[in-house]
Amino acid sequence: MLSTAADLPASPDLLAAEAVATVRRWLVESADVASDRSAGRLAALLRDPRGLAFIIGLLDRVVRPEDLRVAGRNCEQLSRAIPASLPWYLRAVIQLAGGFAPLFPWPIVPLTRWVLRGIVSHLILDASPRQLDRSIRARRRPGIRLNLSMLGEAVLGDDQADRQLAGTRELLQRDDVDCVSLTVSAVTRQLSMWSFDEAVDRAVMRLTPLYEWAAASPTSKFITLDLEKSRDFEFTIEVFRRILEQPQLKDLEAGIVIQASLPDALRAMQGLTAWASQRRAQGGAGITVRVVTGANLAMARVDATLHGWPLATWGTKRDTDANYKRILDWSFVPTRTDAVRISVASHNLFDIAWAWLLAKQRRVETRVEFESTLGIATGLSDAVTRDTGGLLLYAPVVRTGGFGSATPYLIRLLEQNVAPENFLSGVSDLALDASIFDREAGRFLDSLDGHWDEVSEPHRVRDRRQPVPIAALDTAPRAFVNEPDTDPSIAGNREWGRQILSRVATSTLGDTGVAAARITGLPALEAVITATARAGESWG
């Protein structure tokens, strides 16, 4: 095992080759480690061609519906196509449940949900105090820490937002919890980017007490602001900075997520590093940036299509992976990691090995940590931890009666496990199938062949304040095309909207039409009603 920077290969090609060799060694060291039974059952199910559709069907059509009768009918339909890869006793339970669910939904549907929760029990934790006690004790060990995140339904009102924030605070107040993650959108109702400044003020006001509690805690407590949607990227960064700029939080270290799937992620990292360095120079604490690959590409495409916008993310997994390494390469410099600790959050063993070797080569390994997801490649965690010194596991938590709120998270995670372009699709066969190993090693090496000096700009840049150039060809008749929606995540568009709003108070637009349509006499009103009624007769 490499131990000093002097031992490490100097050239990028040699570093990449050493990363591949490190992954091979990790696989050998983990060969005799027994896999989690739940993880093994789920992996076998997902290898079945019908497995993913079946389990998503259970999550979406049996777990989510509030009406047990609806869930019962769906259970009966799904029980007709149970994958053969499911263990016989689970097949028997689901077949039996499907037969009786339409008649007796009350006992049968909860039983089916209980079976499904058992299948994914290694991926999520139960928030009930006694169960969470056991789960944390079972998973924490030397070198392994947990980063808990309370999952919940989409926040529509203050009550839901308050419950979600209270749940996160309850987690943080536990003696056996030192790290939690949450999204701003999960604790603040109905965020609108059109009211960006007001939304930032509201989010800062709601989150500040949680950060103040963490700062006053006698034991170390760490909060990370997570990110789900690309539209919240700039917003989350602004909330994060505004919270930590408050004098009472000067000495608190906290974290934020950067998604490499966004082209402007490196520019955001550079901005955060400059800000954090200034904070450190003024005697404040540093920050931690968790670098993740990020957004759901399929949903990003849907969002772009619905609004007529360019794709906000990189268009391919290869581009995202290259940007991920570009961010780490820029960040792993002692003068930058002094203020910004880097959390390398990845399932990809090649990326983890490469990042660890690069950190040692740059002599910043004490300012770099590694993070994975609960239940993913559990057999390899000990081998990785022996080299890196520790591993932080992202662990989603759901309330006992709120399993349905975990559905979106679970579906995204399961889809990653089967999508051919994702590393997780082959992780269980990496040590057994040379072709899978070569495929993933090739993808890793390909992602290193990028333009490291480039700082990419966001794909969505249309500013309504700027005139749209009209080429001669544009004046020719053509098929109808909808005008794209105005994107409020762009600062220029928000300013454009505020300028319009500022003119509303003195605007006379429409006054003439309103005056002309005004009816002041009863005869005129009767005439309008009569004419309308007659016209209605011809409408049927």
Helices and strands as residue ranges (DSSP letters): G 5-7, H 12-29, H 37-47, H 51-58, I 59-63, H 68-78, G 79-81, H 88-100, H 105-119, E 125-126, H 129-139, E 144-150, H 158-172, E 179-183, G 184-186, G 193-195, H 196-216, E 222-226, G 230-232, H 233-244, G 247-249, E 254-259, H 265-281, E 287-292, H 297-307, H 317-331, H 334-337, E 340-345, H 349-361, G 365-367, E 368-373, G 378-380, H 381-388, E 391-398, G 403-406, H 407-418, G 423-429, H 434-447, G 472-475, H 491-502, H 511-517, H 522-539
